Amino acid sequence: MKKEVIATLLAVSIQFFGVVWYISKLDSKVNILYDKFEKESEQDVIENQVKMKLDLANLMKEVEQIKRDLKQANKKDKTIMKQHEKLFELIEGNNSNSSNYSYGD
């Protein structure tokens, strides 16, 4: 009976140490994978930040171009408005001159 108890204790202790060894090995693998994941995530974050900065720089260039285009359009609009004012003045001047003349004179 004493041999059976010793054999049982030996079997249980071997299983216990096997489980502890297996869990520690799993923990090691999990730590390695977690470190790898952190590094990849950090690289992704850095890449995304660089892409965002480039996108922002491109947007700023486009906004500046739009501002220049709007200034040019405003200048053209002012020129067109001045031309229209002159045309309307000429038209009004011709209308007032033509009312002074009649066909019978």
Secondary structure, 3 states (H helix, E strand, C coil): CHHHHHHHHHHHHHHHHHHHHHHHHHHHHHHHHHHHHHHHHHHHHHHHHHHHHHHHHHHHHHHHHHHHHHHHHHHHHHHHHHHHHHHHHHHHHHHHHHHHCCCCC
